[in-house]
Amino acid sequence: MNTSRRGHAAAGMNYPKYITAFLVVVTLVYFLWVQKSFAMSSPQLKASADETKLAAVTTTTIAPKPVVRSWSRTPGRRYVWIDVEIDGAPVGRITAEVTAFLPIILAQRCSLLLLCNRKLYMDIVPATAENFRALVTGDNAAGLSYKGSVCHRIITGFIVQCGDFETGKGYGGRSIYSTGKFNDEPAGLQLKHDKRYVLQMANSGPNSNGSQFCFMLGAAPHLNGRHVVFGQVVDGFEVVDLMETAGAAEDGVVLKHNVVLKKGGEYLD
């Protein structure tokens, strides 16, 4: 009996040690969890830097700068401009060069008979070019326009997708043509998604072009032959870069910022 009591007493004396050890383990786990929670990964650091950069632009009142042309016109091509706002603040103007706008008969001759040089042949997408130009300017019979529409899908390193002036969510938009949708132009399908700042049509499958389009944010060879390329940015690259910072790393993430194509027009001189 006495031996048993001594055993229980010894065990009781060890309880504080067990409690202390338990508290040490809990404390260690807690500090490790806190450290992990506050440690920012490389993508998080980039996102934070992007937010800081974007905030500096969208919260600072800057007098509008006169538009100074830094590009030269290529004969036979059309040039349009789009003013962009992010969260209601003007961030600048994008100038885009769209492919040669030539008569459809000539386009068919070049594409079918290959009588044009390769550069000109690859440039001929008259239906796509005119659709984009007319939607930027609002110069079309139906009065359709990108004016005030949002860029609903922005994936860093991939695309800035815009042009759904009907729903603003990627489900709407239509072309200037009576059918609403129009076919892919073969020459445009042969152009490559090989660099940043290329312009291409978004679609839901073959021959389903409407009004939605993308600013490419990098090479995307898997889109070659599936989407019509119709132009490229020639000025305002920094504006496209800012639009990218307003985006997300992947699809399915709600955008934190509102990117709007405020207004647009065409350079006629």
Number of C-alpha atoms within 10 A of each C-alpha: 6 6 8 9 10 11 12 11 11 11 11 11 11 11 11 11 11 11 11 11 12 12 12 12 11 12 12 12 12 12 11 11 12 11 11 11 9 8 11 12 10 9 10 11 12 13 17 14 13 17 17 12 13 20 13 11 16 16 11 9 10 11 6 9 7 6 8 6 8 9 10 7 12 11 7 12 16 20 21 20 21 22 20 26 22 22 16 14 17 20 23 19 22 20 23 23 23 27 25 23 18 17 12 13 9 15 24 17 13 19 20 12 9 12 12 14 9 11 8 16 22 21 24 28 29 21 21 28 22 22 20 26 23 23 23 23 20 19 17 16 10 11 11 20 26 26 21 18 19 25 26 21 23 27 22 20 19 18 26 25 22 27 32 23 24 16 13 17 15 18 11 14 23 23 24 25 14 10 9 13 17 20 13 23 22 17 22 26 20 17 18 19 24 14 13 19 25 23 24 26 25 22 18 10 10 13 15 18 25 26 28 23 24 21 24 25 22 16 18 16 12 10 15 17 18 18 28 30 32 29 27 20 21 18 18 19 17 13 18 23 15 20 26 23 24 22 27 19 15 13 12 9 12 12 16 11 17 16 29 25 23 18 19 23 19 17 10 7 5
